[in-house]
């Protein structure tokens, strides 16, 4: 994230110089693109900091979804500012073309920007690929549904940024070759539409994550396996799993315990012959049954604690586990 933020800041400054020298609307669209990226990633940093706050009485499950709020605001800014201005200004250039100057400087700065954006994209893609591997997902699936918006946002910004620079270079090249500045405006429109598509994708992605979707099926399967493989669990039902943040999941389920297996487990540690010898009347039998009932209740509580511990070991993302004996 720090690498991408620094690179975007330098690129935005360089593109601004190129715009002032050439007057190109395509380069102006790229300036807006880079400014939007800097703003976006700055807001994502704010989201990261806020999401790491500890839970309190008002927010017992923490602030993990803060990331998605700031990422959503950032994507909306890209859509309305970067995309809207680029399309409008490009249309004006197509309708009433303005003369371009010093295009050689524009080409030099855009080529340098292309190299820098490509390096940033390589770093971001490497981080996303690592996260996807840890989540046991394909890169494409992680980009669409992965819970962490930060690395994904960098990739989904840098990839269009690289494509945007290529479009700007193409527009400038055609404008210089044909002598028609309208090609510059067409490139600006294309960059604006590219920004719009990227922003809409990010908005929809973060909207979905704000609603608390279920985590990947592989993660849910690991959690369920812990319960289903336990000999004292007869049935698991009403399972609800929701994503609370980039690395936090809430798991809730109703568990029906096998009373016979639980009783066998408790009786295994008893000397039944000695116990039988103490039964010298109804009162002794009643006392024994009452004590055994208390032991069964305590055993259920112990089993719930054990299962919750095993479940968090199998799936560390399960930060909040609620098992209800049915």
Phi, psi and omega in degrees: 000317181295320179297313181297319181295315180295315181299315181296324179295314180295318181296319180299318180295318180294319180294326177297319176299316180298320179296317180295327181282323188257331186074016184286129177288331177295318177292324176299320177297323178290327174299312178299322178300312182291321177298319178297321179294317179298314179298316181301309184289331174295319178293326178294323176297317176301317179298319179298312182299314182291327182289343182271000177296148181285151177300150175227188184295325180282330181232076186295339179262012174086190187240028185302327183281358175302327179302319185288328178296310182292324177295324178293316178299319180298313181297323178296322177296318177300318183295309189279328182266297184299310184288311184300311182295319181298316181293315181296313182294323178295320178297321178296321180291324177292319183289317181225081186301137176252146184295141179254147182229159174049048183295336180298324177292323177299316180297316182298312183291322179293321178295320176296320178296321179299317179295315181294317179296323180294320178296315179299319178297321180297317177298313181297317181294323178297318180294318180294320179298321178295315179296320179296321179295319179294327179274001180058047179228160172286159180299318182296319179294322179294322178297325181277321191231358180299146187283344183264113183280350190286297180298324179297318180298321179299314180295316183285351171264317185288326178296311174296331179296316177298314179295322179297319178296320178297320178295317179297318178298319179296316180297316179294319180298316179292323179296319180290320185289320183267343185075014181248108181294350180298331177299327177296317178294321178298320177296321178298318178297316180298319179295319178299317178295322177299315177300319181297315180297316179298316181295317180297320178299314181293321179299313181295322180296313181287329174300316180297317181291329177294333180283356178074058181289167174291145177290177180305147183301329179297319179293316179297321180297321178297320180293314181295326182299324179300317181286315185291335181273352180284131182292339182270357180261120180270323184204145175240129182215171180050050180280128177228121180233128181224148180278122179263342182183189183298326182227029182222133181228144172255129180241125180228136179203153172261130185242126174263118182272148176278103184299324181295315180294322179295318179296318178300320180296320180288320182287340181298334181264007182257150170268095187294327179295317179293322178295319181296324182292339180274350183278094183248021177165173181301322181295320178295320178295318179298315180300319179297316181294321178297315179297318180294322176299320177295322178294322179297316179299315178296323181295322177297316177299318178296320179295320177299314179298318181295315180296320178297320179294315180295324181293319179290333175289320180287329181224088184301339179288347180281084184282332182233111183242123179238106177254125181247118175298131182259000000 
